[in-house]
Amino acid sequence: MSEPTHCTKCGCKFDPTDKRFVDSARRHRDTPFCKGCVDHCRDNEIADHWCDIDRFFNDRA
């Protein structure tokens, strides 16, 4: 499987040459999501919140 080039939720582009963080300045670890989308999802206090990010992390558990 090839490395994602953009966030699958919001579409922001990942820059693999930006090494300020492990994968890129925007990408969250080895996920296909950006840090902003993951932070926004994890900060959500709605009890029945269930999105693509939740499914991704639930499937990995």
Order of alpha helices (4+ residues) and beta strands (2+ residues): alpha-alpha
